Amino acid sequence: MQLGLVVETNDPERIWNGFRLANTALDAGHSVEVFLLGDGVEAPDLSHEKFNPSGVMRKFLNGGGTLLACGTCLDSRGLDESDLRPRGTMDDCLAIVEGADNVLTIG
């Protein structure tokens, strides 16, 4: 199965759970692509005493997942791209949605 996730929140627990699902899907042999949109581009910078968004994101990348972040959203927040926030476009987001068997929005 090809799974697409669109992450539109900067809530650490929601991001953590979304990437836990993504990692579980990768472990089960599925293909997963994630697009960070809106507040979601802040995900790598978030910290929380119980939830570790950047940790599950790094596990996702190390497990073979594909991750992109909205370039316009990065620019509007004055954020630079990074390995946990590679610059993408709406064309990339559309390609993820079109290519996925199932799309989930984490918001």
HELIX and SHEET records of a PDB file:
HELIX    1   1 PRO A   12  ASP A   27  1                                  16    
HELIX    2   2 GLY A   38  ASP A   45  5                                   8    
HELIX    3   3 PRO A   53  ASN A   62  1                                  10    
HELIX    4   4 GLY A   71  ARG A   77  1                                   7    
HELIX    5   5 MET A   90  GLY A   99  1                                  10    
SHEET    1   A 5 ARG A  87  GLY A  88  0                                        
SHEET    2   A 5 THR A  66  CYS A  70  1                                        
SHEET    3   A 5 SER A  31  LEU A  36  1                                        
SHEET    4   A 5 GLN A   2  VAL A   7  1                                        
SHEET    5   A 5 ASN A 102  ILE A 106  1                                        
END                                                                             
